[in-house]
Amino acid sequence: MLKNILNVNGAQELSKKEQKEINGGIPAGCTYQTWSGTSLTNCKSTRPGGGNYSYSNGTCKAYFCTPPLEL
């Protein structure tokens, strides 16, 4: 499988260090925070400098970065 992936034009193998630095799809230096029992409006307004957020059934999940990302 790895050989097939590496045959894709422009693909390169990541070092062990690079693999460890992959952080679940959010920018480095950012962390997720979750709130339950909130509204969509509160979810949108409580992410200073944040980035993406998701909202489902009263639960907000957003990421925060230090320093805040420039949007």
mmCIF file of the N, C-alpha and C atoms, coordinates in Angstrom:
data_MODEL
# 
_entry.id   MODEL 
# 
loop_
_atom_site.group_PDB 
_atom_site.id 
_atom_site.type_symbol 
_atom_site.label_atom_id 
_atom_site.label_alt_id 
_atom_site.label_comp_id 
_atom_site.label_asym_id 
_atom_site.label_entity_id 
_atom_site.label_seq_id 
_atom_site.pdbx_PDB_ins_code 
_atom_site.Cartn_x 
_atom_site.Cartn_y 
_atom_site.Cartn_z 
_atom_site.occupancy 
_atom_site.B_iso_or_equiv 
_atom_site.pdbx_formal_charge 
_atom_site.auth_seq_id 
_atom_site.auth_comp_id 
_atom_site.auth_asym_id 
_atom_site.auth_atom_id 
_atom_site.pdbx_PDB_model_num 
ATOM 1   N N  . MET A 1 1  ? 0.826   -1.196 0.000  1.00 0.00 ? 1  MET A N  1 
ATOM 2   C CA . MET A 1 1  ? 0.000   0.000  0.000  1.00 0.00 ? 1  MET A CA 1 
ATOM 3   C C  . MET A 1 1  ? 0.870   1.260  0.000  1.00 0.00 ? 1  MET A C  1 
ATOM 4   N N  . LEU A 1 2  ? 1.918   1.292  0.849  1.00 0.00 ? 2  LEU A N  1 
ATOM 5   C CA . LEU A 1 2  ? 2.802   2.450  0.909  1.00 0.00 ? 2  LEU A CA 1 
ATOM 6   C C  . LEU A 1 2  ? 3.453   2.709  -0.444 1.00 0.00 ? 2  LEU A C  1 
ATOM 7   N N  . LYS A 1 3  ? 3.875   1.642  -1.134 1.00 0.00 ? 3  LYS A N  1 
ATOM 8   C CA . LYS A 1 3  ? 4.492   1.814  -2.451 1.00 0.00 ? 3  LYS A CA 1 
ATOM 9   C C  . LYS A 1 3  ? 3.520   2.472  -3.419 1.00 0.00 ? 3  LYS A C  1 
ATOM 10  N N  . ASN A 1 4  ? 2.234   2.084  -3.362 1.00 0.00 ? 4  ASN A N  1 
ATOM 11  C CA . ASN A 1 4  ? 1.234   2.687  -4.243 1.00 0.00 ? 4  ASN A CA 1 
ATOM 12  C C  . ASN A 1 4  ? 1.054   4.166  -3.937 1.00 0.00 ? 4  ASN A C  1 
ATOM 13  N N  . ILE A 1 5  ? 1.028   4.517  -2.651 1.00 0.00 ? 5  ILE A N  1 
ATOM 14  C CA . ILE A 1 5  ? 0.858   5.920  -2.265 1.00 0.00 ? 5  ILE A CA 1 
ATOM 15  C C  . ILE A 1 5  ? 2.069   6.736  -2.700 1.00 0.00 ? 5  ILE A C  1 
ATOM 16  N N  . LEU A 1 6  ? 3.270   6.204  -2.483 1.00 0.00 ? 6  LEU A N  1 
ATOM 17  C CA . LEU A 1 6  ? 4.476   6.939  -2.847 1.00 0.00 ? 6  LEU A CA 1 
ATOM 18  C C  . LEU A 1 6  ? 4.640   7.085  -4.352 1.00 0.00 ? 6  LEU A C  1 
ATOM 19  N N  . ASN A 1 7  ? 3.925   6.289  -5.138 1.00 0.00 ? 7  ASN A N  1 
ATOM 20  C CA . ASN A 1 7  ? 3.975   6.422  -6.589 1.00 0.00 ? 7  ASN A CA 1 
ATOM 21  C C  . ASN A 1 7  ? 3.112   7.573  -7.097 1.00 0.00 ? 7  ASN A C  1 
ATOM 22  N N  . VAL A 1 8  ? 2.300   8.185  -6.232 1.00 0.00 ? 8  VAL A N  1 
ATOM 23  C CA . VAL A 1 8  ? 1.491   9.331  -6.628 1.00 0.00 ? 8  VAL A CA 1 
ATOM 24  C C  . VAL A 1 8  ? 2.440   10.493 -6.903 1.00 0.00 ? 8  VAL A C  1 
ATOM 25  N N  . ASN A 1 9  ? 2.229   11.193 -7.998 1.00 0.00 ? 9  ASN A N  1 
ATOM 26  C CA . ASN A 1 9  ? 3.107   12.291 -8.392 1.00 0.00 ? 9  ASN A CA 1 
ATOM 27  C C  . ASN A 1 9  ? 3.219   13.333 -7.279 1.00 0.00 ? 9  ASN A C  1 
ATOM 28  N N  . GLY A 1 10 ? 4.442   13.622 -6.845 1.00 0.00 ? 10 GLY A N  1 
ATOM 29  C CA . GLY A 1 10 ? 4.680   14.644 -5.828 1.00 0.00 ? 10 GLY A CA 1 
ATOM 30  C C  . GLY A 1 10 ? 4.657   14.140 -4.397 1.00 0.00 ? 10 GLY A C  1 
ATOM 31  N N  . ALA A 1 11 ? 4.310   12.872 -4.184 1.00 0.00 ? 11 ALA A N  1 
ATOM 32  C CA . ALA A 1 11 ? 4.241   12.330 -2.821 1.00 0.00 ? 11 ALA A CA 1 
ATOM 33  C C  . ALA A 1 11 ? 5.640   12.059 -2.288 1.00 0.00 ? 11 ALA A C  1 
ATOM 34  N N  . GLN A 1 12 ? 5.807   12.240 -0.981 1.00 0.00 ? 12 GLN A N  1 
ATOM 35  C CA . GLN A 1 12 ? 7.075   11.892 -0.345 1.00 0.00 ? 12 GLN A CA 1 
ATOM 36  C C  . GLN A 1 12 ? 6.787   11.282 1.019  1.00 0.00 ? 12 GLN A C  1 
ATOM 37  N N  . GLU A 1 13 ? 7.667   10.413 1.457  1.00 0.00 ? 13 GLU A N  1 
ATOM 38  C CA . GLU A 1 13 ? 7.488   9.730  2.729  1.00 0.00 ? 13 GLU A CA 1 
ATOM 39  C C  . GLU A 1 13 ? 7.858   10.678 3.867  1.00 0.00 ? 13 GLU A C  1 
ATOM 40  N N  . LEU A 1 14 ? 7.026   10.694 4.931  1.00 0.00 ? 14 LEU A N  1 
ATOM 41  C CA . LEU A 1 14 ? 7.302   11.518 6.102  1.00 0.00 ? 14 LEU A CA 1 
ATOM 42  C C  . LEU A 1 14 ? 8.253   10.794 7.041  1.00 0.00 ? 14 LEU A C  1 
ATOM 43  N N  . SER A 1 15 ? 9.147   11.564 7.669  1.00 0.00 ? 15 SER A N  1 
ATOM 44  C CA . SER A 1 15 ? 10.029  10.974 8.676  1.00 0.00 ? 15 SER A CA 1 
ATOM 45  C C  . SER A 1 15 ? 9.204   10.658 9.926  1.00 0.00 ? 15 SER A C  1 
ATOM 46  N N  . LYS A 1 16 ? 9.762   9.872  10.834 1.00 0.00 ? 16 LYS A N  1 
ATOM 47  C CA . LYS A 1 16 ? 9.064   9.563  12.093 1.00 0.00 ? 16 LYS A CA 1 
ATOM 48  C C  . LYS A 1 16 ? 8.757   10.854 12.848 1.00 0.00 ? 16 LYS A C  1 
ATOM 49  N N  . LYS A 1 17 ? 9.703   11.812 12.853 1.00 0.00 ? 17 LYS A N  1 
ATOM 50  C CA . LYS A 1 17 ? 9.498   13.089 13.542 1.00 0.00 ? 17 LYS A CA 1 
ATOM 51  C C  . LYS A 1 17 ? 8.329   13.849 12.915 1.00 0.00 ? 17 LYS A C  1 
ATOM 52  N N  . GLU A 1 18 ? 8.286   13.921 11.588 1.00 0.00 ? 18 GLU A N  1 
ATOM 53  C CA . GLU A 1 18 ? 7.196   14.617 10.901 1.00 0.00 ? 18 GLU A CA 1 
ATOM 54  C C  . GLU A 1 18 ? 5.857   13.949 11.190 1.00 0.00 ? 18 GLU A C  1 
ATOM 55  N N  . GLN A 1 19 ? 5.831   12.620 11.237 1.00 0.00 ? 19 GLN A N  1 
ATOM 56  C CA . GLN A 1 19 ? 4.595   11.903 11.532 1.00 0.00 ? 19 GLN A CA 1 
ATOM 57  C C  . GLN A 1 19 ? 4.089   12.251 12.925 1.00 0.00 ? 19 GLN A C  1 
ATOM 58  N N  . LYS A 1 20 ? 4.998   12.369 13.898 1.00 0.00 ? 20 LYS A N  1 
ATOM 59  C CA . LYS A 1 20 ? 4.608   12.684 15.273 1.00 0.00 ? 20 LYS A CA 1 
ATOM 60  C C  . LYS A 1 20 ? 4.087   14.109 15.408 1.00 0.00 ? 20 LYS A C  1 
ATOM 61  N N  . GLU A 1 21 ? 4.492   15.009 14.493 1.00 0.00 ? 21 GLU A N  1 
ATOM 62  C CA . GLU A 1 21 ? 4.076   16.404 14.568 1.00 0.00 ? 21 GLU A CA 1 
ATOM 63  C C  . GLU A 1 21 ? 2.694   16.650 13.973 1.00 0.00 ? 21 GLU A C  1 
ATOM 64  N N  . ILE A 1 22 ? 2.133   15.657 13.298 1.00 0.00 ? 22 ILE A N  1 
ATOM 65  C CA . ILE A 1 22 ? 0.782   15.799 12.749 1.00 0.00 ? 22 ILE A CA 1 
ATOM 66  C C  . ILE A 1 22 ? -0.183  15.856 13.925 1.00 0.00 ? 22 ILE A C  1 
ATOM 67  N N  . ASN A 1 23 ? -1.023  16.913 13.962 1.00 0.00 ? 23 ASN A N  1 
ATOM 68  C CA . ASN A 1 23 ? -1.819  17.189 15.154 1.00 0.00 ? 23 ASN A CA 1 
ATOM 69  C C  . ASN A 1 23 ? -3.317  17.119 14.868 1.00 0.00 ? 23 ASN A C  1 
ATOM 70  N N  . GLY A 1 24 ? -3.789  16.012 14.391 1.00 0.00 ? 24 GLY A N  1 
ATOM 71  C CA . GLY A 1 24 ? -5.232  15.808 14.252 1.00 0.00 ? 24 GLY A CA 1 
ATOM 72  C C  . GLY A 1 24 ? -5.964  16.810 13.377 1.00 0.00 ? 24 GLY A C  1 
ATOM 73  N N  . GLY A 1 25 ? -5.293  17.461 12.461 1.00 0.00 ? 25 GLY A N  1 
ATOM 74  C CA . GLY A 1 25 ? -5.967  18.358 11.539 1.00 0.00 ? 25 GLY A CA 1 
ATOM 75  C C  . GLY A 1 25 ? -6.160  19.778 12.023 1.00 0.00 ? 25 GLY A C  1 
ATOM 76  N N  . ILE A 1 26 ? -5.720  20.127 13.230 1.00 0.00 ? 26 ILE A N  1 
ATOM 77  C CA . ILE A 1 26 ? -5.796  21.509 13.672 1.00 0.00 ? 26 ILE A CA 1 
ATOM 78  C C  . ILE A 1 26 ? -4.389  22.083 13.677 1.00 0.00 ? 26 ILE A C  1 
ATOM 79  N N  . PRO A 1 27 ? -4.250  23.408 13.568 1.00 0.00 ? 27 PRO A N  1 
ATOM 80  C CA . PRO A 1 27 ? -2.922  24.009 13.518 1.00 0.00 ? 27 PRO A CA 1 
ATOM 81  C C  . PRO A 1 27 ? -2.096  23.720 14.769 1.00 0.00 ? 27 PRO A C  1 
ATOM 82  N N  . ALA A 1 28 ? -0.782  23.673 14.615 1.00 0.00 ? 28 ALA A N  1 
ATOM 83  C CA . ALA A 1 28 ? 0.109   23.491 15.761 1.00 0.00 ? 28 ALA A CA 1 
ATOM 84  C C  . ALA A 1 28 ? -0.102  24.636 16.742 1.00 0.00 ? 28 ALA A C  1 
ATOM 85  N N  . GLY A 1 29 ? -0.046  24.359 18.020 1.00 0.00 ? 29 GLY A N  1 
ATOM 86  C CA . GLY A 1 29 ? -0.242  25.378 19.046 1.00 0.00 ? 29 GLY A CA 1 
ATOM 87  C C  . GLY A 1 29 ? -1.699  25.618 19.388 1.00 0.00 ? 29 GLY A C  1 
ATOM 88  N N  . CYS A 1 30 ? -2.604  24.865 18.790 1.00 0.00 ? 30 CYS A N  1 
ATOM 89  C CA . CYS A 1 30 ? -4.036  25.025 19.055 1.00 0.00 ? 30 CYS A CA 1 
ATOM 90  C C  . CYS A 1 30 ? -4.562  23.807 19.810 1.00 0.00 ? 30 CYS A C  1 
ATOM 91  N N  . THR A 1 31 ? -5.606  24.011 20.592 1.00 0.00 ? 31 THR A N  1 
ATOM 92  C CA . THR A 1 31 ? -6.238  22.918 21.324 1.00 0.00 ? 31 THR A CA 1 
ATOM 93  C C  . THR A 1 31 ? -7.750  23.007 21.170 1.00 0.00 ? 31 THR A C  1 
ATOM 94  N N  . TYR A 1 32 ? -8.416  21.856 21.291 1.00 0.00 ? 32 TYR A N  1 
ATOM 95  C CA . TYR A 1 32 ? -9.874  21.820 21.256 1.00 0.00 ? 32 TYR A CA 1 
ATOM 96  C C  . TYR A 1 32 ? -10.444 22.066 22.639 1.00 0.00 ? 32 TYR A C  1 
ATOM 97  N N  . GLN A 1 33 ? -11.579 22.744 22.683 1.00 0.00 ? 33 GLN A N  1 
ATOM 98  C CA . GLN A 1 33 ? -12.358 22.878 23.905 1.00 0.00 ? 33 GLN A CA 1 
ATOM 99  C C  . GLN A 1 33 ? -13.796 22.542 23.554 1.00 0.00 ? 33 GLN A C  1 
ATOM 100 N N  . THR A 1 34 ? -14.498 21.926 24.498 1.00 0.00 ? 34 THR A N  1 
ATOM 101 C CA . THR A 1 34 ? -15.878 21.495 24.268 1.00 0.00 ? 34 THR A CA 1 
ATOM 102 C C  . THR A 1 34 ? -16.781 22.045 25.362 1.00 0.00 ? 34 THR A C  1 
ATOM 103 N N  . TRP A 1 35 ? -17.968 22.544 24.983 1.00 0.00 ? 35 TRP A N  1 
ATOM 104 C CA . TRP A 1 35 ? -18.978 23.013 25.921 1.00 0.00 ? 35 TRP A CA 1 
ATOM 105 C C  . TRP A 1 35 ? -20.277 22.283 25.642 1.00 0.00 ? 35 TRP A C  1 
ATOM 106 N N  . SER A 1 36 ? -20.968 21.910 26.691 1.00 0.00 ? 36 SER A N  1 
ATOM 107 C CA . SER A 1 36 ? -22.292 21.290 26.551 1.00 0.00 ? 36 SER A CA 1 
ATOM 108 C C  . SER A 1 36 ? -23.350 22.271 27.036 1.00 0.00 ? 36 SER A C  1 
ATOM 109 N N  . GLY A 1 37 ? -24.572 22.112 26.542 1.00 0.00 ? 37 GLY A N  1 
ATOM 110 C CA . GLY A 1 37 ? -25.693 22.939 26.981 1.00 0.00 ? 37 GLY A CA 1 
ATOM 111 C C  . GLY A 1 37 ? -25.577 24.386 26.542 1.00 0.00 ? 37 GLY A C  1 
ATOM 112 N N  . THR A 1 38 ? -25.102 24.626 25.346 1.00 0.00 ? 38 THR A N  1 
ATOM 113 C CA . THR A 1 38 ? -24.951 25.989 24.840 1.00 0.00 ? 38 THR A CA 1 
ATOM 114 C C  . THR A 1 38 ? -25.729 26.142 23.533 1.00 0.00 ? 38 THR A C  1 
ATOM 115 N N  . SER A 1 39 ? -25.848 27.374 23.066 1.00 0.00 ? 39 SER A N  1 
ATOM 116 C CA . SER A 1 39 ? -26.551 27.633 21.808 1.00 0.00 ? 39 SER A CA 1 
ATOM 117 C C  . SER A 1 39 ? -25.535 27.822 20.683 1.00 0.00 ? 39 SER A C  1 
ATOM 118 N N  . LEU A 1 40 ? -26.019 27.753 19.467 1.00 0.00 ? 40 LEU A N  1 
ATOM 119 C CA . LEU A 1 40 ? -25.157 27.971 18.308 1.00 0.00 ? 40 LEU A CA 1 
ATOM 120 C C  . LEU A 1 40 ? -24.568 29.379 18.344 1.00 0.00 ? 40 LEU A C  1 
ATOM 121 N N  . THR A 1 41 ? -25.360 30.381 18.747 1.00 0.00 ? 41 THR A N  1 
ATOM 122 C CA . THR A 1 41 ? -24.870 31.761 18.839 1.00 0.00 ? 41 THR A CA 1 
ATOM 123 C C  . THR A 1 41 ? -23.719 31.860 19.820 1.00 0.00 ? 41 THR A C  1 
ATOM 124 N N  . ASN A 1 42 ? -23.854 31.238 21.002 1.00 0.00 ? 42 ASN A N  1 
ATOM 125 C CA . ASN A 1 42 ? -22.769 31.254 21.988 1.00 0.00 ? 42 ASN A CA 1 
ATOM 126 C C  . ASN A 1 42 ? -21.548 30.523 21.458 1.00 0.00 ? 42 ASN A C  1 
ATOM 127 N N  . CYS A 1 43 ? -21.761 29.456 20.744 1.00 0.00 ? 43 CYS A N  1 
ATOM 128 C CA . CYS A 1 43 ? -20.652 28.691 20.176 1.00 0.00 ? 43 CYS A CA 1 
ATOM 129 C C  . CYS A 1 43 ? -19.838 29.578 19.240 1.00 0.00 ? 43 CYS A C  1 
ATOM 130 N N  . LYS A 1 44 ? -20.504 30.342 18.384 1.00 0.00 ? 44 LYS A N  1 
ATOM 131 C CA . LYS A 1 44 ? -19.815 31.214 17.437 1.00 0.00 ? 44 LYS A CA 1 
ATOM 132 C C  . LYS A 1 44 ? -19.085 32.352 18.134 1.00 0.00 ? 44 LYS A C  1 
ATOM 133 N N  . SER A 1 45 ? -19.645 32.873 19.243 1.00 0.00 ? 45 SER A N  1 
ATOM 134 C CA . SER A 1 45 ? -19.081 34.070 19.874 1.00 0.00 ? 45 SER A CA 1 
ATOM 135 C C  . SER A 1 45 ? -18.007 33.772 20.909 1.00 0.00 ? 45 SER A C  1 
ATOM 136 N N  . THR A 1 46 ? -17.787 32.504 21.279 1.00 0.00 ? 46 THR A N  1 
ATOM 137 C CA . THR A 1 46 ? -16.832 32.194 22.340 1.00 0.00 ? 46 THR A CA 1 
ATOM 138 C C  . THR A 1 46 ? -15.519 31.650 21.813 1.00 0.00 ? 46 THR A C  1 
ATOM 139 N N  . ARG A 1 47 ? -15.176 31.956 20.589 1.00 0.00 ? 47 ARG A N  1 
ATOM 140 C CA . ARG A 1 47 ? -13.928 31.431 20.043 1.00 0.00 ? 47 ARG A CA 1 
ATOM 141 C C  . ARG A 1 47 ? -13.016 32.560 19.586 1.00 0.00 ? 47 ARG A C  1 
ATOM 142 N N  . PRO A 1 48 ? -12.472 33.351 20.544 1.00 0.00 ? 48 PRO A N  1 
ATOM 143 C CA . PRO A 1 48 ? -11.608 34.468 20.168 1.00 0.00 ? 48 PRO A CA 1 
ATOM 144 C C  . PRO A 1 48 ? -10.379 33.983 19.418 1.00 0.00 ? 48 PRO A C  1 
ATOM 145 N N  . GLY A 1 49 ? -10.191 34.473 18.218 1.00 0.00 ? 49 GLY A N  1 
ATOM 146 C CA . GLY A 1 49 ? -9.063  34.064 17.405 1.00 0.00 ? 49 GLY A CA 1 
ATOM 147 C C  . GLY A 1 49 ? -9.099  32.592 17.038 1.00 0.00 ? 49 GLY A C  1 
ATOM 148 N N  . GLY A 1 50 ? -10.217 31.970 17.314 1.00 0.00 ? 50 GLY A N  1 
ATOM 149 C CA . GLY A 1 50 ? -10.348 30.533 17.110 1.00 0.00 ? 50 GLY A CA 1 
ATOM 150 C C  . GLY A 1 50 ? -10.280 30.194 15.651 1.00 0.00 ? 50 GLY A C  1 
ATOM 151 N N  . GLY A 1 51 ? -10.792 29.199 15.216 1.00 0.00 ? 51 GLY A N  1 
ATOM 152 C CA . GLY A 1 51 ? -10.804 28.837 13.823 1.00 0.00 ? 51 GLY A CA 1 
ATOM 153 C C  . GLY A 1 51 ? -12.131 28.183 13.584 1.00 0.00 ? 51 GLY A C  1 
ATOM 154 N N  . ASN A 1 52 ? -12.082 26.929 13.340 1.00 0.00 ? 52 ASN A N  1 
ATOM 155 C CA . ASN A 1 52 ? -13.301 26.190 13.066 1.00 0.00 ? 52 ASN A CA 1 
ATOM 156 C C  . ASN A 1 52 ? -14.005 25.786 14.344 1.00 0.00 ? 52 ASN A C  1 
ATOM 157 N N  . TYR A 1 53 ? -15.286 25.556 14.230 1.00 0.00 ? 53 TYR A N  1 
ATOM 158 C CA . TYR A 1 53 ? -16.071 25.037 15.339 1.00 0.00 ? 53 TYR A CA 1 
ATOM 159 C C  . TYR A 1 53 ? -17.116 24.096 14.767 1.00 0.00 ? 53 TYR A C  1 
ATOM 160 N N  . SER A 1 54 ? -17.624 23.232 15.612 1.00 0.00 ? 54 SER A N  1 
ATOM 161 C CA . SER A 1 54 ? -18.754 22.395 15.215 1.00 0.00 ? 54 SER A CA 1 
ATOM 162 C C  . SER A 1 54 ? -19.788 22.480 16.318 1.00 0.00 ? 54 SER A C  1 
ATOM 163 N N  . TYR A 1 55 ? -21.046 22.347 15.944 1.00 0.00 ? 55 TYR A N  1 
ATOM 164 C CA . TYR A 1 55 ? -22.143 22.451 16.904 1.00 0.00 ? 55 TYR A CA 1 
ATOM 165 C C  . TYR A 1 55 ? -23.149 21.361 16.597 1.00 0.00 ? 55 TYR A C  1 
ATOM 166 N N  . SER A 1 56 ? -23.526 20.601 17.624 1.00 0.00 ? 56 SER A N  1 
ATOM 167 C CA . SER A 1 56 ? -24.509 19.544 17.443 1.00 0.00 ? 56 SER A CA 1 
ATOM 168 C C  . SER A 1 56 ? -25.212 19.267 18.761 1.00 0.00 ? 56 SER A C  1 
ATOM 169 N N  . ASN A 1 57 ? -26.533 19.305 18.758 1.00 0.00 ? 57 ASN A N  1 
ATOM 170 C CA . ASN A 1 57 ? -27.353 18.950 19.920 1.00 0.00 ? 57 ASN A CA 1 
ATOM 171 C C  . ASN A 1 57 ? -26.903 19.647 21.204 1.00 0.00 ? 57 ASN A C  1 
ATOM 172 N N  . GLY A 1 58 ? -26.639 20.947 21.139 1.00 0.00 ? 58 GLY A N  1 
ATOM 173 C CA . GLY A 1 58 ? -26.280 21.706 22.332 1.00 0.00 ? 58 GLY A CA 1 
ATOM 174 C C  . GLY A 1 58 ? -24.830 21.597 22.745 1.00 0.00 ? 58 GLY A C  1 
ATOM 175 N N  . THR A 1 59 ? -23.999 20.950 21.940 1.00 0.00 ? 59 THR A N  1 
ATOM 176 C CA . THR A 1 59 ? -22.580 20.818 22.267 1.00 0.00 ? 59 THR A CA 1 
ATOM 177 C C  . THR A 1 59 ? -21.747 21.562 21.228 1.00 0.00 ? 59 THR A C  1 
ATOM 178 N N  . CYS A 1 60 ? -20.864 22.416 21.718 1.00 0.00 ? 60 CYS A N  1 
ATOM 179 C CA . CYS A 1 60 ? -19.978 23.196 20.863 1.00 0.00 ? 60 CYS A CA 1 
ATOM 180 C C  . CYS A 1 60 ? -18.562 22.662 21.020 1.00 0.00 ? 60 CYS A C  1 
ATOM 181 N N  . LYS A 1 61 ? -17.858 22.461 19.915 1.00 0.00 ? 61 LYS A N  1 
ATOM 182 C CA . LYS A 1 61 ? -16.455 22.047 19.935 1.00 0.00 ? 61 LYS A CA 1 
ATOM 183 C C  . LYS A 1 61 ? -15.699 23.032 19.047 1.00 0.00 ? 61 LYS A C  1 
ATOM 184 N N  . ALA A 1 62 ? -14.750 23.762 19.641 1.00 0.00 ? 62 ALA A N  1 
ATOM 185 C CA . ALA A 1 62 ? -13.992 24.767 18.898 1.00 0.00 ? 62 ALA A CA 1 
ATOM 186 C C  . ALA A 1 62 ? -12.525 24.641 19.245 1.00 0.00 ? 62 ALA A C  1 
ATOM 187 N N  . TYR A 1 63 ? -11.661 25.168 18.372 1.00 0.00 ? 63 TYR A N  1 
ATOM 188 C CA . TYR A 1 63 ? -10.256 25.175 18.748 1.00 0.00 ? 63 TYR A CA 1 
ATOM 189 C C  . TYR A 1 63 ? -9.781  26.598 18.998 1.00 0.00 ? 63 TYR A C  1 
ATOM 190 N N  . PHE A 1 64 ? -8.842  26.706 19.917 1.00 0.00 ? 64 PHE A N  1 
ATOM 191 C CA . PHE A 1 64 ? -8.254  27.977 20.307 1.00 0.00 ? 64 PHE A CA 1 
ATOM 192 C C  . PHE A 1 64 ? -6.757  27.908 20.094 1.00 0.00 ? 64 PHE A C  1 
ATOM 193 N N  . CYS A 1 65 ? -6.177  29.029 19.697 1.00 0.00 ? 65 CYS A N  1 
ATOM 194 C CA . CYS A 1 65 ? -4.755  29.059 19.384 1.00 0.00 ? 65 CYS A CA 1 
ATOM 195 C C  . CYS A 1 65 ? -4.052  30.152 20.187 1.00 0.00 ? 65 CYS A C  1 
ATOM 196 N N  . THR A 1 66 ? -2.808  29.883 20.572 1.00 0.00 ? 66 THR A N  1 
ATOM 197 C CA . THR A 1 66 ? -2.002  30.867 21.270 1.00 0.00 ? 66 THR A CA 1 
ATOM 198 C C  . THR A 1 66 ? -0.719  31.036 20.480 1.00 0.00 ? 66 THR A C  1 
ATOM 199 N N  . PRO A 1 67 ? -0.420  32.201 19.933 1.00 0.00 ? 67 PRO A N  1 
ATOM 200 C CA . PRO A 1 67 ? -1.288  33.364 19.852 1.00 0.00 ? 67 PRO A CA 1 
ATOM 201 C C  . PRO A 1 67 ? -2.434  33.112 18.880 1.00 0.00 ? 67 PRO A C  1 
ATOM 202 N N  . PRO A 1 68 ? -3.513  33.932 18.972 1.00 0.00 ? 68 PRO A N  1 
ATOM 203 C CA . PRO A 1 68 ? -4.662  33.717 18.078 1.00 0.00 ? 68 PRO A CA 1 
ATOM 204 C C  . PRO A 1 68 ? -4.264  33.762 16.608 1.00 0.00 ? 68 PRO A C  1 
ATOM 205 N N  . LEU A 1 69 ? -4.904  32.929 15.807 1.00 0.00 ? 69 LEU A N  1 
ATOM 206 C CA . LEU A 1 69 ? -4.661  32.926 14.363 1.00 0.00 ? 69 LEU A CA 1 
ATOM 207 C C  . LEU A 1 69 ? -5.219  34.191 13.739 1.00 0.00 ? 69 LEU A C  1 
ATOM 208 N N  . GLU A 1 70 ? -4.545  34.700 12.733 1.00 0.00 ? 70 GLU A N  1 
ATOM 209 C CA . GLU A 1 70 ? -5.064  35.819 11.947 1.00 0.00 ? 70 GLU A CA 1 
ATOM 210 C C  . GLU A 1 70 ? -6.061  35.239 10.955 1.00 0.00 ? 70 GLU A C  1 
ATOM 211 N N  . LEU A 1 71 ? -7.318  35.653 11.024 1.00 0.00 ? 71 LEU A N  1 
ATOM 212 C CA . LEU A 1 71 ? -8.339  35.116 10.113 1.00 0.00 ? 71 LEU A CA 1 
ATOM 213 C C  . LEU A 1 71 ? -8.542  36.033 8.934  1.00 0.00 ? 71 LEU A C  1 
# 
